[in-house]
Amino acid sequence: MTGPEHYREAEQLAAAAAHHANVGKDWNAAQGCAALAQVHATLALAAATALNDHDGGSPVLTYRAWKAVACGPEE
C-alpha cells in the first residue's frame, strides 16, 4: 500500500468510526475503526516523511499522488 492509499484508508476508517459511534451506537466497531484509522494515518505520515530527501525534492509521480490525496485529482 502506498502512502496516499494509507491516507485514503485512514479517512474512510475515521468516517466509519464516526458513523458507528453516531448512527449505529456500536462502540466496539467505532473503536476498532478508529484504531485502524490511526494505524493507516501513521503509515501515511511515515511514507510522506520518508519522501523528504536531503535536497527537499521528491519524485514527480509520488508528488502527484500526494497532491491528488490532499487536493483532489488533477483536471
PDB file of N, H, CA, C and O in Angstrom:
ATOM      1  N   MET A   1       0.851  -1.168   0.000  1.00  0.00           N
ATOM      2  CA  MET A   1       0.000   0.000   0.000  1.00  0.00           C
ATOM      3  C   MET A   1       0.904   1.241   0.000  1.00  0.00           C
ATOM      4  O   MET A   1       1.891   1.292   0.734  1.00  0.00           O
ATOM      5  N   THR A   2       0.569   2.224  -0.814  1.00  0.00           N
ATOM      6  H   THR A   2      -0.233   2.182  -1.411  1.00  0.00           H
ATOM      7  CA  THR A   2       1.355   3.452  -0.868  1.00  0.00           C
ATOM      8  C   THR A   2       0.913   4.419   0.229  1.00  0.00           C
ATOM      9  O   THR A   2      -0.118   4.219   0.871  1.00  0.00           O
ATOM     10  N   GLY A   3       1.708   5.468   0.432  1.00  0.00           N
ATOM     11  H   GLY A   3       2.546   5.630  -0.090  1.00  0.00           H
ATOM     12  CA  GLY A   3       1.346   6.482   1.412  1.00  0.00           C
ATOM     13  C   GLY A   3      -0.010   7.096   1.139  1.00  0.00           C
ATOM     14  O   GLY A   3      -0.839   7.168   2.047  1.00  0.00           O
ATOM     15  N   PRO A   4      -0.267   7.548  -0.100  1.00  0.00           N
ATOM     16  CA  PRO A   4      -1.586   8.106  -0.385  1.00  0.00           C
ATOM     17  C   PRO A   4      -2.728   7.105  -0.151  1.00  0.00           C
ATOM     18  O   PRO A   4      -3.812   7.487   0.292  1.00  0.00           O
ATOM     19  N   GLU A   5      -2.482   5.843  -0.447  1.00  0.00           N
ATOM     20  H   GLU A   5      -1.602   5.533  -0.807  1.00  0.00           H
ATOM     21  CA  GLU A   5      -3.518   4.827  -0.206  1.00  0.00           C
ATOM     22  C   GLU A   5      -3.770   4.666   1.292  1.00  0.00           C
ATOM     23  O   GLU A   5      -4.916   4.494   1.709  1.00  0.00           O
ATOM     24  N   HIS A   6      -2.716   4.720   2.102  1.00  0.00           N
ATOM     25  H   HIS A   6      -1.785   4.860   1.762  1.00  0.00           H
ATOM     26  CA  HIS A   6      -2.889   4.668   3.558  1.00  0.00           C
ATOM     27  C   HIS A   6      -3.704   5.873   4.035  1.00  0.00           C
ATOM     28  O   HIS A   6      -4.569   5.748   4.902  1.00  0.00           O
ATOM     29  N   TYR A   7      -3.416   7.027   3.461  1.00  0.00           N
ATOM     30  H   TYR A   7      -2.713   7.128   2.756  1.00  0.00           H
ATOM     31  CA  TYR A   7      -4.132   8.251   3.842  1.00  0.00           C
ATOM     32  C   TYR A   7      -5.623   8.115   3.546  1.00  0.00           C
ATOM     33  O   TYR A   7      -6.462   8.419   4.394  1.00  0.00           O
ATOM     34  N   ARG A   8      -5.946   7.657   2.341  1.00  0.00           N
ATOM     35  H   ARG A   8      -5.265   7.410   1.652  1.00  0.00           H
ATOM     36  CA  ARG A   8      -7.358   7.487   1.968  1.00  0.00           C
ATOM     37  C   ARG A   8      -8.046   6.452   2.859  1.00  0.00           C
ATOM     38  O   ARG A   8      -9.194   6.638   3.261  1.00  0.00           O
ATOM     39  N   GLU A   9      -7.348   5.379   3.162  1.00  0.00           N
ATOM     40  H   GLU A   9      -6.415   5.228   2.835  1.00  0.00           H
ATOM     41  CA  GLU A   9      -7.914   4.344   4.032  1.00  0.00           C
ATOM     42  C   GLU A   9      -8.173   4.906   5.427  1.00  0.00           C
ATOM     43  O   GLU A   9      -9.198   4.608   6.040  1.00  0.00           O
ATOM     44  N   ALA A  10      -7.244   5.719   5.925  1.00  0.00           N
ATOM     45  H   ALA A  10      -6.411   5.961   5.426  1.00  0.00           H
ATOM     46  CA  ALA A  10      -7.432   6.342   7.239  1.00  0.00           C
ATOM     47  C   ALA A  10      -8.675   7.234   7.239  1.00  0.00           C
ATOM     48  O   ALA A  10      -9.447   7.232   8.198  1.00  0.00           O
ATOM     49  N   GLU A  11      -8.865   7.998   6.154  1.00  0.00           N
ATOM     50  H   GLU A  11      -8.238   7.999   5.375  1.00  0.00           H
ATOM     51  CA  GLU A  11     -10.054   8.848   6.056  1.00  0.00           C
ATOM     52  C   GLU A  11     -11.333   8.021   6.075  1.00  0.00           C
ATOM     53  O   GLU A  11     -12.293   8.353   6.772  1.00  0.00           O
ATOM     54  N   GLN A  12     -11.333   6.940   5.300  1.00  0.00           N
ATOM     55  H   GLN A  12     -10.554   6.670   4.734  1.00  0.00           H
ATOM     56  CA  GLN A  12     -12.526   6.091   5.228  1.00  0.00           C
ATOM     57  C   GLN A  12     -12.821   5.427   6.572  1.00  0.00           C
ATOM     58  O   GLN A  12     -13.976   5.349   6.990  1.00  0.00           O
ATOM     59  N   LEU A  13     -11.786   4.955   7.238  1.00  0.00           N
ATOM     60  H   LEU A  13     -10.848   5.019   6.898  1.00  0.00           H
ATOM     61  CA  LEU A  13     -11.980   4.303   8.533  1.00  0.00           C
ATOM     62  C   LEU A  13     -12.424   5.301   9.603  1.00  0.00           C
ATOM     63  O   LEU A  13     -13.233   4.966  10.468  1.00  0.00           O
ATOM     64  N   ALA A  14     -11.903   6.514   9.545  1.00  0.00           N
ATOM     65  H   ALA A  14     -11.246   6.786   8.842  1.00  0.00           H
ATOM     66  CA  ALA A  14     -12.335   7.543  10.504  1.00  0.00           C
ATOM     67  C   ALA A  14     -13.816   7.868  10.298  1.00  0.00           C
ATOM     68  O   ALA A  14     -14.561   8.045  11.262  1.00  0.00           O
ATOM     69  N   ALA A  15     -14.230   7.944   9.034  1.00  0.00           N
ATOM     70  H   ALA A  15     -13.625   7.800   8.252  1.00  0.00           H
ATOM     71  CA  ALA A  15     -15.650   8.185   8.746  1.00  0.00           C
ATOM     72  C   ALA A  15     -16.506   7.021   9.227  1.00  0.00           C
ATOM     73  O   ALA A  15     -17.596   7.227   9.763  1.00  0.00           O
ATOM     74  N   ALA A  16     -16.015   5.804   9.037  1.00  0.00           N
ATOM     75  H   ALA A  16     -15.130   5.637   8.603  1.00  0.00           H
ATOM     76  CA  ALA A  16     -16.759   4.625   9.503  1.00  0.00           C
ATOM     77  C   ALA A  16     -16.864   4.632  11.026  1.00  0.00           C
ATOM     78  O   ALA A  16     -17.907   4.280  11.577  1.00  0.00           O
ATOM     79  N   ALA A  17     -15.796   5.029  11.704  1.00  0.00           N
ATOM     80  H   ALA A  17     -14.949   5.315  11.256  1.00  0.00           H
ATOM     81  CA  ALA A  17     -15.827   5.103  13.166  1.00  0.00           C
ATOM     82  C   ALA A  17     -16.876   6.109  13.626  1.00  0.00           C
ATOM     83  O   ALA A  17     -17.641   5.839  14.553  1.00  0.00           O
ATOM     84  N   ALA A  18     -16.907   7.253  12.984  1.00  0.00           N
ATOM     85  H   ALA A  18     -16.286   7.472  12.231  1.00  0.00           H
ATOM     86  CA  ALA A  18     -17.901   8.272  13.339  1.00  0.00           C
ATOM     87  C   ALA A  18     -19.316   7.758  13.091  1.00  0.00           C
ATOM     88  O   ALA A  18     -20.219   7.989  13.895  1.00  0.00           O
ATOM     89  N   HIS A  19     -19.500   7.067  11.981  1.00  0.00           N
ATOM     90  H   HIS A  19     -18.767   6.880  11.327  1.00  0.00           H
ATOM     91  CA  HIS A  19     -20.823   6.516  11.663  1.00  0.00           C
ATOM     92  C   HIS A  19     -21.253   5.501  12.724  1.00  0.00           C
ATOM     93  O   HIS A  19     -22.377   5.550  13.223  1.00  0.00           O
ATOM     94  N   HIS A  20     -20.348   4.585  13.061  1.00  0.00           N
ATOM     95  H   HIS A  20     -19.435   4.545  12.655  1.00  0.00           H
ATOM     96  CA  HIS A  20     -20.687   3.566  14.064  1.00  0.00           C
ATOM     97  C   HIS A  20     -21.005   4.209  15.412  1.00  0.00           C
ATOM     98  O   HIS A  20     -21.902   3.755  16.123  1.00  0.00           O
ATOM     99  N   ALA A  21     -20.273   5.262  15.762  1.00  0.00           N
ATOM    100  H   ALA A  21     -19.544   5.631  15.185  1.00  0.00           H
ATOM    101  CA  ALA A  21     -20.492   5.910  17.057  1.00  0.00           C
ATOM    102  C   ALA A  21     -21.774   6.737  17.064  1.00  0.00           C
ATOM    103  O   ALA A  21     -22.535   6.699  18.031  1.00  0.00           O
ATOM    104  N   ASN A  22     -22.008   7.477  15.998  1.00  0.00           N
ATOM    105  H   ASN A  22     -21.390   7.508  15.213  1.00  0.00           H
ATOM    106  CA  ASN A  22     -23.122   8.429  15.988  1.00  0.00           C
ATOM    107  C   ASN A  22     -24.442   7.838  15.522  1.00  0.00           C
ATOM    108  O   ASN A  22     -25.497   8.182  16.055  1.00  0.00           O
ATOM    109  N   VAL A  23     -24.395   6.957  14.536  1.00  0.00           N
ATOM    110  H   VAL A  23     -23.538   6.678  14.103  1.00  0.00           H
ATOM    111  CA  VAL A  23     -25.626   6.418  13.957  1.00  0.00           C
ATOM    112  C   VAL A  23     -25.958   5.051  14.554  1.00  0.00           C
ATOM    113  O   VAL A  23     -27.064   4.812  15.038  1.00  0.00           O
ATOM    114  N   GLY A  24     -24.968   4.168  14.504  1.00  0.00           N
ATOM    115  H   GLY A  24     -24.069   4.362  14.111  1.00  0.00           H
ATOM    116  CA  GLY A  24     -25.215   2.800  14.938  1.00  0.00           C
ATOM    117  C   GLY A  24     -25.092   2.569  16.429  1.00  0.00           C
ATOM    118  O   GLY A  24     -25.557   1.554  16.949  1.00  0.00           O
ATOM    119  N   LYS A  25     -24.463   3.516  17.120  1.00  0.00           N
ATOM    120  H   LYS A  25     -24.086   4.341  16.697  1.00  0.00           H
ATOM    121  CA  LYS A  25     -24.205   3.365  18.560  1.00  0.00           C
ATOM    122  C   LYS A  25     -23.473   2.053  18.856  1.00  0.00           C
ATOM    123  O   LYS A  25     -23.656   1.443  19.910  1.00  0.00           O
ATOM    124  N   ASP A  26     -22.645   1.639  17.903  1.00  0.00           N
ATOM    125  H   ASP A  26     -22.497   2.135  17.047  1.00  0.00           H
ATOM    126  CA  ASP A  26     -21.854   0.412  18.047  1.00  0.00           C
ATOM    127  C   ASP A  26     -20.447   0.819  18.464  1.00  0.00           C
ATOM    128  O   ASP A  26     -19.580   1.051  17.621  1.00  0.00           O
ATOM    129  N   TRP A  27     -20.231   0.903  19.769  1.00  0.00           N
ATOM    130  H   TRP A  27     -20.935   0.714  20.454  1.00  0.00           H
ATOM    131  CA  TRP A  27     -18.983   1.444  20.300  1.00  0.00           C
ATOM    132  C   TRP A  27     -17.792   0.546  19.996  1.00  0.00           C
ATOM    133  O   TRP A  27     -16.691   1.048  19.770  1.00  0.00           O
ATOM    134  N   ASN A  28     -17.985  -0.765  19.986  1.00  0.00           N
ATOM    135  H   ASN A  28     -18.879  -1.172  20.170  1.00  0.00           H
ATOM    136  CA  ASN A  28     -16.874  -1.668  19.674  1.00  0.00           C
ATOM    137  C   ASN A  28     -16.406  -1.482  18.226  1.00  0.00           C
ATOM    138  O   ASN A  28     -15.205  -1.426  17.962  1.00  0.00           O
ATOM    139  N   ALA A  29     -17.344  -1.387  17.306  1.00  0.00           N
ATOM    140  H   ALA A  29     -18.319  -1.433  17.520  1.00  0.00           H
ATOM    141  CA  ALA A  29     -16.984  -1.165  15.906  1.00  0.00           C
ATOM    142  C   ALA A  29     -16.337   0.203  15.736  1.00  0.00           C
ATOM    143  O   ALA A  29     -15.380   0.344  14.975  1.00  0.00           O
ATOM    144  N   ALA A  30     -16.846   1.209  16.433  1.00  0.00           N
ATOM    145  H   ALA A  30     -17.623   1.095  17.052  1.00  0.00           H
ATOM    146  CA  ALA A  30     -16.278   2.555  16.353  1.00  0.00           C
ATOM    147  C   ALA A  30     -14.839   2.562  16.840  1.00  0.00           C
ATOM    148  O   ALA A  30     -13.974   3.175  16.213  1.00  0.00           O
ATOM    149  N   GLN A  31     -14.576   1.890  17.946  1.00  0.00           N
ATOM    150  H   GLN A  31     -15.278   1.392  18.455  1.00  0.00           H
ATOM    151  CA  GLN A  31     -13.217   1.833  18.480  1.00  0.00           C
ATOM    152  C   GLN A  31     -12.279   1.074  17.551  1.00  0.00           C
ATOM    153  O   GLN A  31     -11.130   1.472  17.360  1.00  0.00           O
ATOM    154  N   GLY A  32     -12.769  -0.013  16.978  1.00  0.00           N
ATOM    155  H   GLY A  32     -13.702  -0.336  17.133  1.00  0.00           H
ATOM    156  CA  GLY A  32     -11.948  -0.791  16.056  1.00  0.00           C
ATOM    157  C   GLY A  32     -11.585   0.009  14.813  1.00  0.00           C
ATOM    158  O   GLY A  32     -10.433   0.002  14.380  1.00  0.00           O
ATOM    159  N   CYS A  33     -12.563   0.696  14.242  1.00  0.00           N
ATOM    160  H   CYS A  33     -13.499   0.702  14.594  1.00  0.00           H
ATOM    161  CA  CYS A  33     -12.301   1.520  13.054  1.00  0.00           C
ATOM    162  C   CYS A  33     -11.366   2.670  13.388  1.00  0.00           C
ATOM    163  O   CYS A  33     -10.483   3.000  12.597  1.00  0.00           O
ATOM    164  N   ALA A  34     -11.551   3.282  14.548  1.00  0.00           N
ATOM    165  H   ALA A  34     -12.269   3.014  15.191  1.00  0.00           H
ATOM    166  CA  ALA A  34     -10.694   4.398  14.949  1.00  0.00           C
ATOM    167  C   ALA A  34      -9.248   3.935  15.131  1.00  0.00           C
ATOM    168  O   ALA A  34      -8.314   4.638  14.745  1.00  0.00           O
ATOM    169  N   ALA A  35      -9.070   2.764  15.714  1.00  0.00           N
ATOM    170  H   ALA A  35      -9.829   2.193  16.027  1.00  0.00           H
ATOM    171  CA  ALA A  35      -7.710   2.240  15.902  1.00  0.00           C
ATOM    172  C   ALA A  35      -7.045   1.945  14.558  1.00  0.00           C
ATOM    173  O   ALA A  35      -5.873   2.266  14.358  1.00  0.00           O
ATOM    174  N   LEU A  36      -7.784   1.339  13.649  1.00  0.00           N
ATOM    175  H   LEU A  36      -8.736   1.078  13.811  1.00  0.00           H
ATOM    176  CA  LEU A  36      -7.225   1.068  12.319  1.00  0.00           C
ATOM    177  C   LEU A  36      -6.950   2.357  11.558  1.00  0.00           C
ATOM    178  O   LEU A  36      -5.959   2.447  10.832  1.00  0.00           O
ATOM    179  N   ALA A  37      -7.811   3.352  11.714  1.00  0.00           N
ATOM    180  H   ALA A  37      -8.616   3.279  12.304  1.00  0.00           H
ATOM    181  CA  ALA A  37      -7.582   4.646  11.072  1.00  0.00           C
ATOM    182  C   ALA A  37      -6.279   5.258  11.567  1.00  0.00           C
ATOM    183  O   ALA A  37      -5.524   5.831  10.782  1.00  0.00           O
ATOM    184  N   GLN A  38      -6.012   5.140  12.856  1.00  0.00           N
ATOM    185  H   GLN A  38      -6.625   4.674  13.494  1.00  0.00           H
ATOM    186  CA  GLN A  38      -4.776   5.686  13.423  1.00  0.00           C
ATOM    187  C   GLN A  38      -3.550   4.984  12.852  1.00  0.00           C
ATOM    188  O   GLN A  38      -2.543   5.629  12.559  1.00  0.00           O
ATOM    189  N   VAL A  39      -3.631   3.678  12.694  1.00  0.00           N
ATOM    190  H   VAL A  39      -4.449   3.154  12.931  1.00  0.00           H
ATOM    191  CA  VAL A  39      -2.512   2.928  12.109  1.00  0.00           C
ATOM    192  C   VAL A  39      -2.245   3.393  10.683  1.00  0.00           C
ATOM    193  O   VAL A  39      -1.099   3.654  10.317  1.00  0.00           O
ATOM    194  N   HIS A  40      -3.289   3.495   9.886  1.00  0.00           N
ATOM    195  H   HIS A  40      -4.220   3.282  10.184  1.00  0.00           H
ATOM    196  CA  HIS A  40      -3.111   3.918   8.496  1.00  0.00           C
ATOM    197  C   HIS A  40      -2.624   5.362   8.412  1.00  0.00           C
ATOM    198  O   HIS A  40      -1.812   5.686   7.545  1.00  0.00           O
ATOM    199  N   ALA A  41      -3.103   6.232   9.293  1.00  0.00           N
ATOM    200  H   ALA A  41      -3.763   5.970   9.998  1.00  0.00           H
ATOM    201  CA  ALA A  41      -2.641   7.619   9.302  1.00  0.00           C
ATOM    202  C   ALA A  41      -1.159   7.691   9.662  1.00  0.00           C
ATOM    203  O   ALA A  41      -0.418   8.490   9.089  1.00  0.00           O
ATOM    204  N   THR A  42      -0.732   6.870  10.596  1.00  0.00           N
ATOM    205  H   THR A  42      -1.333   6.222  11.062  1.00  0.00           H
ATOM    206  CA  THR A  42       0.682   6.834  10.981  1.00  0.00           C
ATOM    207  C   THR A  42       1.546   6.340   9.830  1.00  0.00           C
ATOM    208  O   THR A  42       2.620   6.887   9.579  1.00  0.00           O
ATOM    209  N   LEU A  43       1.085   5.311   9.131  1.00  0.00           N
ATOM    210  H   LEU A  43       0.213   4.867   9.335  1.00  0.00           H
ATOM    211  CA  LEU A  43       1.837   4.802   7.984  1.00  0.00           C
ATOM    212  C   LEU A  43       1.887   5.826   6.859  1.00  0.00           C
ATOM    213  O   LEU A  43       2.904   5.941   6.175  1.00  0.00           O
ATOM    214  N   ALA A  44       0.801   6.573   6.657  1.00  0.00           N
ATOM    215  H   ALA A  44      -0.025   6.480   7.213  1.00  0.00           H
ATOM    216  CA  ALA A  44       0.805   7.627   5.642  1.00  0.00           C
ATOM    217  C   ALA A  44       1.812   8.709   6.016  1.00  0.00           C
ATOM    218  O   ALA A  44       2.551   9.195   5.161  1.00  0.00           O
ATOM    219  N   LEU A  45       1.840   9.082   7.277  1.00  0.00           N
ATOM    220  H   LEU A  45       1.239   8.688   7.972  1.00  0.00           H
ATOM    221  CA  LEU A  45       2.793  10.087   7.742  1.00  0.00           C
ATOM    222  C   LEU A  45       4.224   9.605   7.563  1.00  0.00           C
ATOM    223  O   LEU A  45       5.089  10.366   7.127  1.00  0.00           O
ATOM    224  N   ALA A  46       4.476   8.355   7.894  1.00  0.00           N
ATOM    225  H   ALA A  46       3.774   7.737   8.248  1.00  0.00           H
ATOM    226  CA  ALA A  46       5.820   7.806   7.711  1.00  0.00           C
ATOM    227  C   ALA A  46       6.227   7.823   6.246  1.00  0.00           C
ATOM    228  O   ALA A  46       7.371   8.143   5.921  1.00  0.00           O
ATOM    229  N   ALA A  47       5.308   7.485   5.371  1.00  0.00           N
ATOM    230  H   ALA A  47       4.379   7.226   5.635  1.00  0.00           H
ATOM    231  CA  ALA A  47       5.606   7.483   3.933  1.00  0.00           C
ATOM    232  C   ALA A  47       5.883   8.899   3.434  1.00  0.00           C
ATOM    233  O   ALA A  47       6.812   9.115   2.656  1.00  0.00           O
ATOM    234  N   ALA A  48       5.087   9.849   3.877  1.00  0.00           N
ATOM    235  H   ALA A  48       4.332   9.673   4.509  1.00  0.00           H
ATOM    236  CA  ALA A  48       5.282  11.235   3.448  1.00  0.00           C
ATOM    237  C   ALA A  48       6.601  11.787   3.969  1.00  0.00           C
ATOM    238  O   ALA A  48       7.301  12.505   3.254  1.00  0.00           O
ATOM    239  N   THR A  49       6.939  11.460   5.197  1.00  0.00           N
ATOM    240  H   THR A  49       6.371  10.876   5.777  1.00  0.00           H
ATOM    241  CA  THR A  49       8.182  11.925   5.793  1.00  0.00           C
ATOM    242  C   THR A  49       9.387  11.314   5.095  1.00  0.00           C
ATOM    243  O   THR A  49      10.406  11.981   4.917  1.00  0.00           O
ATOM    244  N   ALA A  50       9.279  10.071   4.705  1.00  0.00           N
ATOM    245  H   ALA A  50       8.451   9.529   4.850  1.00  0.00           H
ATOM    246  CA  ALA A  50      10.390   9.382   4.037  1.00  0.00           C
ATOM    247  C   ALA A  50      10.695   9.998   2.681  1.00  0.00           C
ATOM    248  O   ALA A  50      11.813   9.860   2.186  1.00  0.00           O
ATOM    249  N   LEU A  51       9.734  10.671   2.071  1.00  0.00           N
ATOM    250  H   LEU A  51       8.825  10.783   2.474  1.00  0.00           H
ATOM    251  CA  LEU A  51       9.949  11.287   0.765  1.00  0.00           C
ATOM    252  C   LEU A  51      10.827  12.520   0.836  1.00  0.00           C
ATOM    253  O   LEU A  51      11.420  12.910  -0.170  1.00  0.00           O
ATOM    254  N   ASN A  52      10.921  13.129   1.979  1.00  0.00           N
ATOM    255  H   ASN A  52      10.439  12.812   2.795  1.00  0.00           H
ATOM    256  CA  ASN A  52      11.638  14.382   2.124  1.00  0.00           C
ATOM    257  C   ASN A  52      13.138  14.116   2.147  1.00  0.00           C
ATOM    258  O   ASN A  52      13.724  13.946   3.216  1.00  0.00           O
ATOM    259  N   ASP A  53      13.754  14.081   0.983  1.00  0.00           N
ATOM    260  H   ASP A  53      13.278  14.219   0.115  1.00  0.00           H
ATOM    261  CA  ASP A  53      15.179  13.775   0.907  1.00  0.00           C
ATOM    262  C   ASP A  53      16.022  15.021   1.181  1.00  0.00           C
ATOM    263  O   ASP A  53      15.483  16.089   1.470  1.00  0.00           O
ATOM    264  N   HIS A  54      17.328  14.879   1.091  1.00  0.00           N
ATOM    265  H   HIS A  54      17.766  14.011   0.856  1.00  0.00           H
ATOM    266  CA  HIS A  54      18.260  15.919   1.514  1.00  0.00           C
ATOM    267  C   HIS A  54      18.136  17.228   0.739  1.00  0.00           C
ATOM    268  O   HIS A  54      18.449  18.280   1.297  1.00  0.00           O
ATOM    269  N   ASP A  55      17.702  17.215  -0.500  1.00  0.00           N
ATOM    270  H   ASP A  55      17.448  16.361  -0.953  1.00  0.00           H
ATOM    271  CA  ASP A  55      17.592  18.462  -1.255  1.00  0.00           C
ATOM    272  C   ASP A  55      16.153  18.982  -1.325  1.00  0.00           C
ATOM    273  O   ASP A  55      15.870  19.931  -2.057  1.00  0.00           O
ATOM    274  N   GLY A  56      15.250  18.363  -0.568  1.00  0.00           N
ATOM    275  H   GLY A  56      15.480  17.592   0.026  1.00  0.00           H
ATOM    276  CA  GLY A  56      13.881  18.848  -0.488  1.00  0.00           C
ATOM    277  C   GLY A  56      12.982  18.450  -1.639  1.00  0.00           C
ATOM    278  O   GLY A  56      11.833  18.886  -1.696  1.00  0.00           O
ATOM    279  N   GLY A  57      13.469  17.640  -2.549  1.00  0.00           N
ATOM    280  H   GLY A  57      14.403  17.285  -2.502  1.00  0.00           H
ATOM    281  CA  GLY A  57      12.652  17.224  -3.684  1.00  0.00           C
ATOM    282  C   GLY A  57      12.009  15.874  -3.452  1.00  0.00           C
ATOM    283  O   GLY A  57      12.348  15.165  -2.504  1.00  0.00           O
ATOM    284  N   SER A  58      11.099  15.534  -4.307  1.00  0.00           N
ATOM    285  H   SER A  58      10.824  16.110  -5.076  1.00  0.00           H
ATOM    286  CA  SER A  58      10.502  14.205  -4.278  1.00  0.00           C
ATOM    287  C   SER A  58      10.199  13.808  -5.716  1.00  0.00           C
ATOM    288  O   SER A  58      10.013  14.671  -6.574  1.00  0.00           O
ATOM    289  N   PRO A  59      10.149  12.520  -5.982  1.00  0.00           N
ATOM    290  CA  PRO A  59       9.831  12.081  -7.343  1.00  0.00           C
ATOM    291  C   PRO A  59       8.499  12.658  -7.818  1.00  0.00           C
ATOM    292  O   PRO A  59       7.553  12.764  -7.037  1.00  0.00           O
ATOM    293  N   VAL A  60       8.426  13.024  -9.077  1.00  0.00           N
ATOM    294  H   VAL A  60       9.195  12.937  -9.712  1.00  0.00           H
ATOM    295  CA  VAL A  60       7.243  13.691  -9.627  1.00  0.00           C
ATOM    296  C   VAL A  60       5.982  12.848  -9.461  1.00  0.00           C
ATOM    297  O   VAL A  60       4.942  13.374  -9.064  1.00  0.00           O
ATOM    298  N   LEU A  61       6.053  11.558  -9.755  1.00  0.00           N
ATOM    299  H   LEU A  61       6.898  11.131 -10.078  1.00  0.00           H
ATOM    300  CA  LEU A  61       4.856  10.715  -9.645  1.00  0.00           C
ATOM    301  C   LEU A  61       4.381  10.616  -8.206  1.00  0.00           C
ATOM    302  O   LEU A  61       3.178  10.616  -7.945  1.00  0.00           O
ATOM    303  N   THR A  62       5.317  10.533  -7.276  1.00  0.00           N
ATOM    304  H   THR A  62       6.294  10.533  -7.489  1.00  0.00           H
ATOM    305  CA  THR A  62       4.942  10.464  -5.869  1.00  0.00           C
ATOM    306  C   THR A  62       4.319  11.785  -5.432  1.00  0.00           C
ATOM    307  O   THR A  62       3.321  11.798  -4.712  1.00  0.00           O
ATOM    308  N   TYR A  63       4.908  12.894  -5.866  1.00  0.00           N
ATOM    309  H   TYR A  63       5.720  12.884  -6.450  1.00  0.00           H
ATOM    310  CA  TYR A  63       4.343  14.209  -5.541  1.00  0.00           C
ATOM    311  C   TYR A  63       2.906  14.318  -6.053  1.00  0.00           C
ATOM    312  O   TYR A  63       2.021  14.791  -5.341  1.00  0.00           O
ATOM    313  N   ARG A  64       2.685  13.880  -7.285  1.00  0.00           N
ATOM    314  H   ARG A  64       3.405  13.496  -7.864  1.00  0.00           H
ATOM    315  CA  ARG A  64       1.331  13.962  -7.860  1.00  0.00           C
ATOM    316  C   ARG A  64       0.342  13.097  -7.084  1.00  0.00           C
ATOM    317  O   ARG A  64      -0.813  13.481  -6.899  1.00  0.00           O
ATOM    318  N   ALA A  65       0.794  11.932  -6.632  1.00  0.00           N
ATOM    319  H   ALA A  65       1.732  11.620  -6.783  1.00  0.00           H
ATOM    320  CA  ALA A  65      -0.091  11.055  -5.853  1.00  0.00           C
ATOM    321  C   ALA A  65      -0.486  11.729  -4.538  1.00  0.00           C
ATOM    322  O   ALA A  65      -1.654  11.691  -4.149  1.00  0.00           O
ATOM    323  N   TRP A  66       0.487  12.349  -3.848  1.00  0.00           N
ATOM    324  H   TRP A  66       1.435  12.380  -4.164  1.00  0.00           H
ATOM    325  CA  TRP A  66       0.168  13.045  -2.606  1.00  0.00           C
ATOM    326  C   TRP A  66      -0.707  14.265  -2.868  1.00  0.00           C
ATOM    327  O   TRP A  66      -1.618  14.550  -2.092  1.00  0.00           O
ATOM    328  N   LYS A  67      -0.440  14.983  -3.949  1.00  0.00           N
ATOM    329  H   LYS A  67       0.301  14.750  -4.580  1.00  0.00           H
ATOM    330  CA  LYS A  67      -1.249  16.154  -4.280  1.00  0.00           C
ATOM    331  C   LYS A  67      -2.692  15.747  -4.553  1.00  0.00           C
ATOM    332  O   LYS A  67      -3.621  16.452  -4.160  1.00  0.00           O
ATOM    333  N   ALA A  68      -2.883  14.619  -5.222  1.00  0.00           N
ATOM    334  H   ALA A  68      -2.128  14.046  -5.542  1.00  0.00           H
ATOM    335  CA  ALA A  68      -4.241  14.139  -5.501  1.00  0.00           C
ATOM    336  C   ALA A  68      -4.978  13.817  -4.218  1.00  0.00           C
ATOM    337  O   ALA A  68      -6.179  14.065  -4.111  1.00  0.00           O
ATOM    338  N   VAL A  69      -4.268  13.263  -3.238  1.00  0.00           N
ATOM    339  H   VAL A  69      -3.293  13.061  -3.324  1.00  0.00           H
ATOM    340  CA  VAL A  69      -4.906  12.958  -1.957  1.00  0.00           C
ATOM    341  C   VAL A  69      -5.283  14.247  -1.229  1.00  0.00           C
ATOM    342  O   VAL A  69      -6.377  14.361  -0.677  1.00  0.00           O
ATOM    343  N   ALA A  70      -4.374  15.206  -1.234  1.00  0.00           N
ATOM    344  H   ALA A  70      -3.485  15.113  -1.682  1.00  0.00           H
ATOM    345  CA  ALA A  70      -4.604  16.426  -0.476  1.00  0.00           C
ATOM    346  C   ALA A  70      -5.562  17.400  -1.167  1.00  0.00           C
ATOM    347  O   ALA A  70      -6.347  18.080  -0.506  1.00  0.00           O
ATOM    348  N   CYS A  71      -5.492  17.462  -2.501  1.00  0.00           N
ATOM    349  H   CYS A  71      -4.854  16.910  -3.038  1.00  0.00           H
ATOM    350  CA  CYS A  71      -6.227  18.495  -3.233  1.00  0.00           C
ATOM    351  C   CYS A  71      -7.248  17.942  -4.211  1.00  0.00           C
ATOM    352  O   CYS A  71      -8.009  18.712  -4.798  1.00  0.00           O
ATOM    353  N   GLY A  72      -7.286  16.653  -4.400  1.00  0.00           N
ATOM    354  H   GLY A  72      -6.667  16.028  -3.923  1.00  0.00           H
ATOM    355  CA  GLY A  72      -8.146  16.066  -5.421  1.00  0.00           C
ATOM    356  C   GLY A  72      -7.337  15.831  -6.682  1.00  0.00           C
ATOM    357  O   GLY A  72      -6.266  16.415  -6.845  1.00  0.00           O
ATOM    358  N   PRO A  73      -7.826  14.994  -7.568  1.00  0.00           N
ATOM    359  CA  PRO A  73      -7.088  14.686  -8.786  1.00  0.00           C
ATOM    360  C   PRO A  73      -6.946  15.907  -9.693  1.00  0.00           C
ATOM    361  O   PRO A  73      -7.777  16.815  -9.698  1.00  0.00           O
ATOM    362  N   GLU A  74      -5.850  15.886 -10.461  1.00  0.00           N
ATOM    363  H   GLU A  74      -5.175  15.149 -10.457  1.00  0.00           H
ATOM    364  CA  GLU A  74      -5.634  16.972 -11.428  1.00  0.00           C
ATOM    365  C   GLU A  74      -6.657  16.879 -12.527  1.00  0.00           C
ATOM    366  O   GLU A  74      -7.062  15.783 -12.915  1.00  0.00           O
ATOM    367  N   GLU A  75      -7.080  18.014 -13.031  1.00  0.00           N
ATOM    368  H   GLU A  75      -6.752  18.904 -12.716  1.00  0.00           H
ATOM    369  CA  GLU A  75      -8.095  18.027 -14.094  1.00  0.00           C
ATOM    370  C   GLU A  75      -7.450  18.122 -15.445  1.00  0.00           C
ATOM    371  O   GLU A  75      -8.145  18.146 -16.461  1.00  0.00           O
TER     372      GLU A  75
END
